[in-house]
């Protein structure tokens, strides 16, 4: 957990009231201390990064998936496989960004942490956006099932 204060308080803000998600850049001298520490200690060889978030305004799950074009998608299979536990976003766009089977199709030059990870050579960077407007217990069960499906699919590829 990069932001234990935010985790404990149900917020994206850290103890210094900084938004560790939207106000942050994953750079060496980030103004957000947690991200600067993460950057300084980031392992050299990483194949998969799994980022768990929540979208308080949604009642369905969706994912971002960053990967090389030569690698198969993991996210679409995972979304479809777990739809009975936690429904995935069926819309074609979210926040004006294209979506396919609950998976956001990232822009080619994404400046978010996922895009940075891709540039650092991480094979897969996935962000799971769990729905805030979905039953808490079912959200936990569905979230764990999604994580397990991602790990299983990744092992199959490797």
VOGURO-366578 format. One record per residue: x, y, z of N, C-alpha, C, CB in turn; residue number from 1; residue in three letters. Coordinates in nm, 4 decimals. Atoms other than C-alpha are relative to their C-alpha. Glycine has a CB too. Layout:
# residues N
n.u|n.v|n.w|ca.u|ca.v|ca.w|c.u|c.v|c.w|cb.u|cb.v|cb.w|pos|code
X|Y|Z|X|Y|Z|X|Y|Z|X|Y|Z|NUM|Ala
...
END
This chain:
# residues 158
n.u|n.v|n.w|ca.u|ca.v|ca.w|c.u|c.v|c.w|cb.u|cb.v|cb.w|pos|code
0.0858|-0.1175|0.0000|0.0000|0.0000|0.0000|0.0896|0.1228|0.0000|-0.0972|0.0004|0.1227|1|Unk
-0.0812|-0.1208|0.0113|0.1546|0.3268|-0.1127|-0.0515|0.1094|0.0934|0.0011|0.0504|-0.1451|2|Unk
0.0595|-0.1067|-0.0802|-0.0853|0.5455|0.0851|-0.0805|-0.0593|0.1164|-0.0903|0.0900|-0.0879|3|Unk
0.0732|0.0620|-0.1113|-0.1707|0.3775|0.4190|-0.0969|0.0959|0.0695|0.0981|-0.0538|0.1017|4|Unk
0.0906|-0.0977|-0.0612|-0.3256|0.6995|0.5564|-0.1299|0.0066|-0.0809|0.0671|0.1408|0.0081|5|Unk
0.1175|-0.0049|0.0865|-0.5591|0.7200|0.2580|-0.0808|-0.1281|0.0077|0.0413|0.0259|-0.1433|6|Unk
0.0688|0.1292|-0.0123|-0.6390|0.3501|0.2866|-0.0818|-0.0037|0.1284|0.1016|-0.1171|-0.0024|7|Unk
0.0674|0.0041|-0.1304|-0.7277|0.3868|0.6534|-0.1166|0.0974|0.0081|0.0988|0.0304|0.1107|8|Unk
0.1045|-0.1027|-0.0085|-0.9395|0.6988|0.5969|-0.0943|-0.0009|-0.1199|0.0635|0.1365|0.0127|9|Unk
0.0864|0.0081|0.1173|-1.0992|0.5970|0.2651|0.0145|0.1199|-0.0913|-0.1432|-0.0134|0.0425|10|Unk
-0.0253|-0.1211|0.0774|-0.9361|0.8850|0.0800|0.1219|-0.0201|-0.0900|0.0211|0.1214|0.0936|11|Unk
-0.1216|-0.0001|0.0812|-0.6802|0.9481|-0.1928|0.1067|0.0885|0.0622|-0.0305|0.0469|-0.1424|12|Unk
-0.0942|-0.0924|-0.0626|-0.5176|1.2064|0.0331|0.0895|-0.0710|0.1002|-0.0748|0.1133|0.0685|13|Unk
-0.0916|0.0506|-0.1009|-0.2111|1.1297|0.2397|-0.0113|0.0866|0.1258|0.1461|-0.0018|-0.0537|14|Unk
0.0049|-0.0765|-0.1253|-0.1416|1.2699|0.5882|0.0259|0.1485|-0.0191|0.1001|-0.0551|0.0971|15|Unk
-0.0285|-0.1406|0.0305|-0.0211|1.5957|0.4300|-0.1107|0.0623|-0.0863|0.1357|0.0121|-0.0716|16|Unk
0.1159|-0.0452|0.0780|-0.3600|1.6319|0.2529|0.0317|0.0173|-0.1485|-0.0517|0.1309|0.0560|17|Unk
-0.0326|0.0003|0.1421|-0.1999|1.5685|-0.0879|-0.0740|-0.1156|-0.0654|0.1542|-0.0113|-0.0234|18|Unk
0.0652|0.1052|0.0766|-0.3965|1.3716|-0.3458|0.1100|-0.0832|-0.0640|-0.0986|0.0587|-0.1079|19|Unk
-0.1093|0.0844|0.0486|-0.1600|1.0809|-0.4107|-0.0293|-0.0603|-0.1366|0.0277|-0.1107|0.0990|20|Unk
0.0350|0.0526|0.1311|-0.3396|0.9968|-0.7330|0.0009|0.1106|-0.1050|-0.1371|-0.0677|0.0046|21|Unk
0.0165|-0.1005|0.1050|-0.4431|1.3035|-0.9313|0.1010|0.1132|0.0047|-0.1360|0.0573|0.0079|22|Unk
-0.0938|-0.1112|-0.0103|-0.1936|1.5598|-0.7977|0.1451|-0.0455|-0.0104|-0.0213|0.0733|0.1303|23|Unk
-0.1342|0.0557|-0.0111|0.1072|1.3334|-0.8265|0.0583|-0.0381|-0.1348|-0.0015|-0.1201|0.0900|24|Unk
-0.0762|0.0522|0.1128|0.3711|1.2584|-1.0806|0.0955|-0.1042|0.0547|0.0768|0.1137|-0.0765|25|Unk
-0.0912|0.1051|-0.0432|0.5684|0.9366|-1.0510|0.1384|0.0354|-0.0537|-0.0470|-0.1421|-0.0500|26|Unk
-0.1337|-0.0441|0.0371|0.9084|1.1038|-1.0688|0.0878|-0.0003|0.1246|-0.0034|0.1414|-0.0657|27|Unk
-0.0953|0.0078|-0.1110|1.2222|1.1006|-0.8553|-0.0259|0.1073|0.1065|0.1423|0.0135|-0.0530|28|Unk
0.0178|-0.1099|-0.0945|1.1538|1.4386|-0.6958|-0.1459|0.0412|0.0140|0.0825|0.1191|-0.0432|29|Unk
0.1432|-0.0282|-0.0133|0.7754|1.4096|-0.6676|-0.0259|0.0783|0.1281|-0.0822|-0.1311|-0.0006|30|Unk
0.0377|-0.0744|-0.1209|0.6182|1.6562|-0.4260|-0.0761|-0.0883|0.0980|-0.0849|0.1221|-0.0366|31|Unk
0.0689|0.0960|-0.0870|0.4241|1.3575|-0.2890|0.1042|-0.1010|0.0483|-0.1198|-0.0723|-0.0755|32|Unk
-0.1094|0.0785|-0.0576|0.6681|1.1850|-0.0538|-0.0132|-0.1504|-0.0263|0.0069|0.0246|0.1488|33|Unk
0.0190|0.1433|0.0207|0.5137|0.8382|-0.0912|0.0445|-0.0425|-0.1401|-0.1466|-0.0376|0.0221|34|Unk
-0.0374|0.0339|0.1374|0.5656|0.8446|-0.4687|0.1497|0.0167|-0.0235|-0.0776|0.0864|-0.0986|35|Unk
-0.1457|-0.0162|0.0117|0.9222|0.9758|-0.4408|0.0710|-0.1210|0.0603|0.0468|0.1306|0.0702|36|Unk
-0.0588|0.1184|-0.0635|1.0039|0.6862|-0.2030|-0.0201|-0.1223|-0.0891|-0.0624|-0.0243|0.1401|37|Unk
0.0274|0.1120|0.0898|0.8360|0.4365|-0.4354|0.0927|0.0051|-0.1211|-0.1474|0.0015|-0.0452|38|Unk
-0.0865|-0.0166|0.1167|1.0320|0.5763|-0.7314|0.1433|-0.0418|0.0337|-0.0033|0.1464|-0.0497|39|Unk
-0.1376|0.0307|-0.0404|1.3641|0.5516|-0.5435|0.0219|-0.1480|0.0272|0.0363|0.0794|0.1231|40|Unk
-0.0125|0.1406|-0.0375|1.2934|0.1910|-0.4434|-0.0645|-0.0953|-0.1003|-0.0612|-0.0216|0.1353|41|Unk
0.0679|0.0820|0.0992|1.1294|0.0650|-0.7603|0.0944|-0.1086|-0.0507|-0.0511|0.0868|-0.1171|42|Unk
-0.0868|0.1081|0.0483|1.2672|-0.2786|-0.8601|0.0335|0.0170|-0.1477|-0.0667|-0.1359|0.0227|43|Unk
-0.0458|-0.0149|0.1382|1.4618|-0.2967|-1.1843|-0.0830|-0.0846|-0.0964|0.1473|-0.0384|-0.0110|44|Unk
0.0732|0.0899|0.0889|1.2773|-0.5954|-1.3340|-0.1367|-0.0336|0.0585|0.0803|-0.1286|-0.0247|45|Unk
0.1377|0.0253|-0.0428|0.9009|-0.5975|-1.2924|-0.0800|-0.0362|-0.1237|-0.0623|0.1245|0.0737|46|Unk
0.0805|0.0432|0.1137|0.6626|-0.7843|-1.5207|-0.1466|0.0404|0.0108|0.0095|-0.1485|-0.0146|47|Unk
0.1419|-0.0286|-0.0211|0.3241|-0.7020|-1.3649|-0.0169|0.0955|0.1173|-0.0792|-0.1302|0.0248|48|Unk
0.0394|-0.0897|-0.1086|0.1942|-0.4099|-1.1623|-0.1515|0.0002|0.0021|0.0585|0.1462|-0.0186|49|Unk
0.1449|0.0022|-0.0186|-0.1566|-0.4321|-1.0250|-0.0359|0.1100|0.0985|-0.0496|-0.1398|0.0506|50|Unk
0.0388|-0.1176|-0.0779|-0.3059|-0.1086|-0.8947|-0.1496|-0.0099|0.0276|0.0355|0.1338|-0.0755|51|Unk
0.1406|0.0113|-0.0377|-0.6343|-0.1305|-0.7029|-0.0511|0.1378|0.0414|-0.0192|-0.1036|0.1155|52|Unk
0.0619|-0.1299|-0.0276|-0.8504|0.1816|-0.6997|-0.1493|-0.0205|0.0226|0.0251|0.1007|-0.1169|53|Unk
0.1447|0.0016|-0.0088|-1.2118|0.2673|-0.6437|-0.0571|0.1206|-0.0707|-0.0457|-0.0037|0.1454|54|Unk
0.0716|-0.1102|0.0631|-1.4507|0.4793|-0.8439|-0.1304|0.0158|0.0764|-0.0251|-0.0256|-0.1543|55|Unk
0.1137|-0.0172|-0.0905|-1.6989|0.6124|-0.5910|-0.1307|0.0269|-0.0725|0.0274|0.1122|0.0953|56|Unk
0.1213|-0.0333|0.0724|-1.9437|0.7196|-0.8600|-0.0563|-0.1120|-0.0865|0.0255|0.1168|-0.0844|57|Unk
0.0423|0.1074|0.0907|-1.9790|0.3850|-1.0384|-0.0567|-0.1192|0.0762|0.1173|-0.0453|-0.0865|58|Unk
0.0539|0.1235|-0.0585|-2.1730|0.0638|-0.9748|0.0477|-0.1229|-0.0771|-0.1539|0.0043|0.0021|59|Unk
-0.0608|0.1101|0.0747|-1.9658|-0.1492|-1.2154|0.1519|0.0161|0.0049|-0.0514|-0.0033|-0.1482|60|Unk
-0.1461|-0.0009|-0.0004|-1.5980|-0.2427|-1.2299|0.0515|0.0262|-0.1417|0.0560|-0.1344|0.0547|61|Unk
-0.0681|-0.0151|0.1279|-1.3618|-0.1383|-1.5091|0.1499|0.0011|0.0263|-0.0454|0.1302|-0.0740|62|Unk
-0.1451|0.0090|-0.0137|-0.9899|-0.1649|-1.5748|0.0716|0.0819|-0.1058|0.0446|-0.1446|-0.0080|63|Unk
-0.0967|-0.0522|0.0965|-0.7015|0.0119|-1.7422|0.1020|-0.1107|-0.0209|0.0683|0.1351|0.0498|64|Unk
-0.1039|0.0995|0.0271|-0.4543|-0.2195|-1.9128|0.1041|0.0613|-0.0933|-0.0611|-0.1298|-0.0625|65|Unk
-0.1120|-0.0461|0.0812|-0.1166|-0.1007|-2.0377|0.0900|-0.1186|-0.0266|0.0783|0.1156|0.0699|66|Unk
-0.0846|0.1123|0.0396|0.0896|-0.3508|-2.2309|0.0523|0.0278|-0.1393|-0.0780|-0.1355|0.0049|67|Unk
-0.0502|-0.0071|0.1364|0.2910|-0.3914|-2.5456|-0.1071|-0.0549|-0.0944|0.1340|-0.0791|-0.0147|68|Unk
0.0978|0.0481|0.0989|0.0805|-0.4415|-2.8587|0.0214|-0.1465|-0.0349|0.0074|0.0841|-0.1269|69|Unk
-0.0302|0.1392|0.0346|0.2521|-0.7781|-2.9054|-0.0485|-0.0986|0.1062|0.1493|-0.0168|-0.0203|70|Unk
0.0466|0.0875|-0.1075|0.1205|-0.9146|-2.5746|-0.1520|-0.0143|-0.0036|0.0450|0.0542|0.1366|71|Unk
0.1464|0.0173|-0.0028|-0.2279|-1.0624|-2.5368|-0.0624|0.0785|0.1151|-0.0365|-0.1494|0.0127|72|Unk
0.0711|-0.0676|-0.1079|-0.4869|-0.8815|-2.3304|-0.0340|-0.1013|0.1093|-0.1286|0.0692|-0.0532|73|Unk
0.0420|0.0795|-0.1152|-0.5479|-1.0198|-1.9845|-0.1319|0.0555|0.0521|0.1088|0.0007|0.1119|74|Unk
0.1104|-0.0690|-0.0663|-0.8025|-0.7642|-1.8689|-0.1378|-0.0384|-0.0541|0.0187|0.1481|-0.0131|75|Unk
0.1320|0.0319|0.0558|-1.0880|-0.8426|-2.1092|-0.0479|-0.1364|0.0458|0.0037|0.0048|-0.1525|76|Unk
0.0344|0.1346|-0.0456|-1.0829|-1.2123|-2.0228|-0.0416|0.0032|0.1479|0.1198|-0.0967|-0.0207|77|Unk
0.0281|-0.0094|-0.1435|-1.0794|-1.1254|-1.6512|-0.1358|0.0657|0.0251|0.1111|0.0794|0.0712|78|Unk
0.1275|-0.0697|-0.0189|-1.3716|-0.8831|-1.6789|-0.1174|-0.0929|-0.0321|-0.0061|0.1266|-0.0885|79|Unk
0.1083|0.0895|0.0428|-1.5887|-1.1344|-1.8668|-0.0144|-0.1171|0.0976|0.0265|-0.0527|-0.1435|80|Unk
-0.0014|0.1159|-0.0899|-1.4882|-1.4233|-1.6381|-0.0655|0.0295|0.1356|0.1432|-0.0463|0.0219|81|Unk
0.0493|-0.0343|-0.1333|-1.5919|-1.2352|-1.3213|-0.1267|0.0839|-0.0002|0.1057|0.0725|0.0747|82|Unk
0.1193|-0.0840|0.0125|-1.9003|-1.0535|-1.4499|-0.1141|-0.0465|0.0912|-0.0473|0.0012|-0.1446|83|Unk
0.1073|0.0501|-0.0868|-2.1287|-1.2796|-1.2435|0.0217|0.0392|0.1464|-0.0102|-0.1523|-0.0117|84|Unk
-0.0290|-0.0403|-0.1385|-1.9539|-1.1739|-0.9191|-0.0045|0.1509|0.0181|0.1363|-0.0520|0.0423|85|Unk
-0.0056|-0.1460|-0.0051|-1.8989|-0.8068|-0.9930|-0.0123|0.0497|-0.1445|0.1341|0.0517|0.0690|86|Unk
0.0245|-0.0343|0.1402|-2.0490|-0.6655|-1.3129|0.0990|0.1034|-0.0535|-0.1412|0.0521|-0.0161|87|Unk
-0.0928|-0.0946|0.0610|-1.8147|-0.4882|-1.5520|-0.0767|0.1044|-0.0810|0.1018|-0.0738|-0.0896|88|Unk
0.0572|-0.1122|0.0741|-1.8845|-0.1612|-1.7305|-0.0295|-0.0417|-0.1434|0.0954|0.1213|0.0022|89|Unk
0.0403|0.0405|0.1353|-2.0794|-0.2306|-2.0507|-0.0034|0.1178|-0.0983|-0.1372|-0.0663|0.0048|90|Unk
0.0016|-0.1184|0.0866|-2.0687|0.1275|-2.1850|0.1196|-0.0022|-0.0947|0.0010|0.1296|0.0845|91|Unk
-0.1072|-0.0074|0.1002|-1.8514|0.2057|-2.4877|0.1035|0.1076|0.0327|-0.0592|0.0270|-0.1374|92|Unk
-0.0944|-0.1031|-0.0450|-1.6893|0.5078|-2.3176|-0.0201|0.0256|0.1478|-0.0176|0.1314|-0.0804|93|Unk
0.0082|-0.0504|-0.1367|-1.6131|0.6333|-1.9690|0.0944|0.1193|0.0066|0.0374|-0.1115|0.1076|94|Unk
-0.0783|-0.1240|-0.0057|-1.4904|0.9859|-1.9037|0.0570|0.0354|-0.1381|0.1147|-0.0136|0.1029|95|Unk
-0.0332|-0.0291|0.1405|-1.4796|1.0246|-2.2861|0.1161|-0.0850|-0.0528|0.0348|0.1473|-0.0150|96|Unk
-0.1071|0.0909|0.0422|-1.2266|0.7377|-2.3149|-0.0652|-0.1297|-0.0478|0.1027|-0.0274|0.1174|97|Unk
0.0589|0.1252|0.0496|-1.3060|0.4259|-2.5247|0.0168|-0.1168|0.0984|0.0631|-0.0369|-0.1338|98|Unk
0.0009|0.1173|-0.0873|-1.3933|0.1072|-2.3346|-0.0443|-0.1208|-0.0824|-0.0945|0.0216|0.1239|99|Unk
0.0388|0.1240|0.0666|-1.4126|-0.2526|-2.4611|-0.0086|-0.1102|0.1053|0.1014|-0.0380|-0.1134|100|Unk
0.0220|0.1045|-0.1017|-1.5624|-0.5225|-2.2344|0.0529|0.0398|0.1375|0.0662|-0.1298|-0.0437|101|Unk
-0.0409|-0.0471|-0.1322|-1.4941|-0.3116|-1.9261|0.1453|0.0420|0.0108|-0.0259|-0.1054|0.0992|102|Unk
-0.1422|-0.0349|-0.0005|-1.1355|-0.2326|-2.0280|0.0208|0.1305|-0.0758|0.0853|-0.1135|-0.0627|103|Unk
-0.0299|-0.1288|0.0627|-1.0254|0.1223|-2.0977|0.1158|-0.0175|-0.0964|0.0330|0.1081|0.1064|104|Unk
-0.1054|0.0023|0.1007|-0.8222|0.1541|-2.4131|0.0831|0.1264|0.0217|-0.0589|-0.0074|-0.1477|105|Unk
-0.0772|-0.1184|-0.0390|-0.5390|0.3832|-2.3012|0.0488|0.0801|-0.1201|0.1186|-0.0411|0.0847|106|Unk
-0.0564|-0.0821|0.1075|-0.4159|0.6757|-2.5075|0.1447|-0.0424|-0.0259|-0.0072|0.1515|0.0360|107|Unk
-0.1335|0.0478|0.0336|-0.0863|0.6107|-2.6889|0.1117|0.0599|0.0860|0.0277|0.0291|-0.1433|108|Unk
-0.1049|-0.0629|-0.0797|0.1138|0.8547|-2.4760|-0.0566|0.0403|0.1355|0.0592|0.1229|-0.0733|109|Unk
0.0597|-0.0237|-0.1302|-0.0437|0.8197|-2.1345|0.1066|0.0509|0.0967|-0.0663|-0.1285|0.0541|110|Unk
-0.0963|-0.0563|-0.0940|0.1283|1.0362|-1.8748|-0.0252|-0.0458|0.1432|-0.0037|0.1508|-0.0065|111|Unk
0.0266|0.0532|-0.1328|-0.0268|0.8547|-1.5782|0.1043|-0.1021|0.0406|-0.1380|-0.0620|0.0053|112|Unk
-0.0977|0.0953|-0.0511|0.1630|0.6078|-1.3641|0.0061|-0.1261|-0.0855|-0.0329|-0.0364|0.1438|113|Unk
0.0006|0.1189|0.0851|0.0543|0.3229|-1.5934|0.0885|0.0206|-0.1230|-0.1436|-0.0344|-0.0431|114|Unk
-0.0824|-0.0313|0.1159|0.2150|0.4918|-1.8948|0.1481|0.0072|0.0353|-0.0446|0.1309|-0.0614|115|Unk
-0.1390|-0.0064|-0.0460|0.5322|0.5602|-1.6954|0.0548|-0.1408|0.0195|0.0108|0.0808|0.1317|116|Unk
-0.0443|0.1380|-0.0232|0.5510|0.1931|-1.5932|0.0287|-0.0704|-0.1325|-0.1064|-0.0784|0.0798|117|Unk
-0.0202|0.0600|0.1321|0.5139|0.0882|-1.9560|0.1331|0.0461|-0.0585|-0.1165|0.0368|-0.0954|118|Unk
-0.1267|-0.0536|0.0509|0.8043|0.3168|-2.0502|0.1198|-0.0571|0.0753|0.0006|0.1525|0.0099|119|Unk
-0.1077|0.0600|-0.0781|1.0125|0.1596|-1.7712|0.0189|-0.1482|-0.0318|-0.0276|0.0175|0.1481|120|Unk
-0.0168|0.1375|0.0431|0.9648|-0.1801|-1.9353|-0.0888|-0.1010|0.0703|0.1392|-0.0389|0.0185|121|Unk
0.0924|0.0919|-0.0659|0.6885|-0.3273|-1.7188|-0.0932|-0.0576|-0.1069|-0.0816|0.0724|0.1141|122|Unk
0.0797|0.0640|0.1045|0.5062|-0.5823|-1.9377|-0.1486|0.0345|0.0113|0.0183|-0.1507|0.0058|123|Unk
0.1422|-0.0284|-0.0236|0.1614|-0.5319|-1.7833|-0.0137|0.0927|0.1203|-0.0807|-0.1318|0.0228|124|Unk
0.0406|-0.0854|-0.1113|0.0338|-0.2465|-1.5697|-0.1513|0.0100|-0.0077|0.0690|0.1432|-0.0055|125|Unk
0.1464|0.0013|-0.0010|-0.3297|-0.2834|-1.4714|-0.0515|0.0756|0.1219|-0.0540|-0.1452|-0.0004|126|Unk
0.0689|-0.0679|-0.1080|-0.5506|-0.0597|-1.2653|-0.1433|-0.0501|0.0006|0.0065|0.1556|-0.0159|127|Unk
0.1371|0.0474|-0.0171|-0.8718|-0.2121|-1.1349|-0.0756|0.1090|0.0747|-0.0053|-0.1378|0.0773|128|Unk
0.0854|-0.1018|-0.0621|-1.1386|0.0486|-1.0571|-0.1237|-0.0698|0.0551|-0.0396|0.1129|-0.1027|129|Unk
0.1132|0.0671|-0.0637|-1.3735|-0.1170|-0.8078|-0.1128|0.1004|0.0234|0.0431|-0.0659|0.1339|130|Unk
0.1133|-0.0926|-0.0097|-1.7233|0.0351|-0.7940|-0.0352|0.0349|0.1441|-0.1212|-0.0595|-0.0682|131|Unk
0.0380|-0.0451|-0.1335|-1.8024|0.2445|-0.4884|-0.1471|-0.0213|0.0301|0.0336|0.1449|0.0164|132|Unk
0.1448|0.0159|-0.0179|-2.1769|0.2046|-0.5438|-0.0426|-0.1444|-0.0211|-0.0762|0.0913|-0.0964|133|Unk
0.0316|0.1417|0.0116|-2.1743|-0.1741|-0.5235|0.0135|-0.0584|0.1390|0.0934|-0.0737|-0.1037|134|Unk
0.0011|0.0601|-0.1331|-2.2481|-0.3857|-0.2147|0.1415|-0.0296|0.0487|-0.0829|-0.1282|-0.0005|135|Unk
-0.1354|0.0118|-0.0540|-1.9369|-0.3784|0.0079|0.0546|-0.1413|0.0046|0.0032|0.0560|0.1360|136|Unk
-0.0465|0.1383|-0.0094|-1.9134|-0.7530|0.0753|0.0208|-0.0610|-0.1388|-0.1000|-0.0844|0.0803|137|Unk
-0.0125|0.0519|0.1367|-1.9752|-0.8415|-0.2894|0.1169|0.0663|-0.0732|-0.1310|0.0225|-0.0783|138|Unk
-0.1128|-0.0715|0.0616|-1.7205|-0.5762|-0.3950|0.1320|-0.0655|0.0414|-0.0010|0.1504|0.0407|139|Unk
-0.1218|0.0651|-0.0494|-1.4570|-0.7438|-0.1767|0.0179|-0.1362|-0.0663|-0.0048|-0.0156|0.1538|140|Unk
-0.0067|0.1336|0.0616|-1.5368|-1.0939|-0.3055|0.0325|0.0108|-0.1486|-0.1334|-0.0759|0.0196|141|Unk
-0.0262|-0.0195|0.1430|-1.5472|-0.9748|-0.6670|0.1400|0.0527|-0.0257|-0.1018|0.0951|-0.0596|142|Unk
-0.1351|-0.0557|0.0150|-1.2266|-0.7729|-0.6246|0.1075|-0.1060|0.0168|0.0223|0.1117|0.1009|143|Unk
-0.0965|0.1088|-0.0220|-1.0385|-1.0724|-0.4852|-0.0030|-0.0980|-0.1177|-0.0306|-0.0746|0.1331|144|Unk
0.0109|0.0898|0.1152|-1.1711|-1.2906|-0.7685|0.0704|0.0598|-0.1223|-0.1484|-0.0283|-0.0325|145|Unk
-0.0663|-0.0669|0.1126|-1.0488|-1.0337|-1.0242|0.1510|-0.0084|0.0151|-0.0445|0.1476|-0.0101|146|Unk
-0.1446|0.0073|-0.0240|-0.7030|-1.0216|-0.8654|0.0507|-0.1417|-0.0270|0.0336|0.0426|0.1455|147|Unk
-0.0407|0.1394|0.0226|-0.6816|-1.4025|-0.8636|-0.0021|-0.0349|-0.1485|-0.0917|-0.0959|0.0774|148|Unk
0.0083|0.0269|0.1435|-0.7930|-1.4178|-1.2290|0.1155|0.0651|-0.0756|-0.1336|0.0498|-0.0556|149|Unk
-0.1126|-0.0691|0.0643|-0.5296|-1.1619|-1.3303|0.1288|-0.0787|0.0222|0.0149|0.1447|0.0549|150|Unk
-0.1234|0.0733|-0.0313|-0.2538|-1.3538|-1.1528|0.0047|-0.1347|-0.0723|0.0120|-0.0218|0.1517|151|Unk
0.0059|0.1293|0.0700|-0.3676|-1.6867|-1.3001|0.0267|0.0186|-0.1507|-0.1389|-0.0674|0.0223|152|Unk
-0.0188|-0.0254|0.1434|-0.3860|-1.5425|-1.6549|0.1441|0.0412|-0.0293|-0.0974|0.1095|-0.0489|153|Unk
-0.1387|-0.0429|0.0190|-0.0449|-1.3803|-1.6157|0.0952|-0.1193|0.0071|0.0388|0.1053|0.1055|154|Unk
-0.0838|0.1204|-0.0104|0.1103|-1.7103|-1.5022|-0.0107|-0.0864|-0.1241|-0.0390|-0.0815|0.1226|155|Unk
0.0197|0.0797|0.1225|-0.0382|-1.8831|-1.8066|0.0805|0.0566|-0.1160|-0.1490|-0.0051|-0.0379|156|Unk
-0.0768|-0.0650|0.1071|0.1316|-1.6313|-2.0359|0.1488|-0.0218|0.0211|-0.0312|0.1509|-0.0062|157|Unk
-0.1420|0.0150|-0.0321|0.4651|-1.6614|-1.8585|0.0376|-0.1446|-0.0100|0.0324|0.0542|0.1398|158|Unk
END
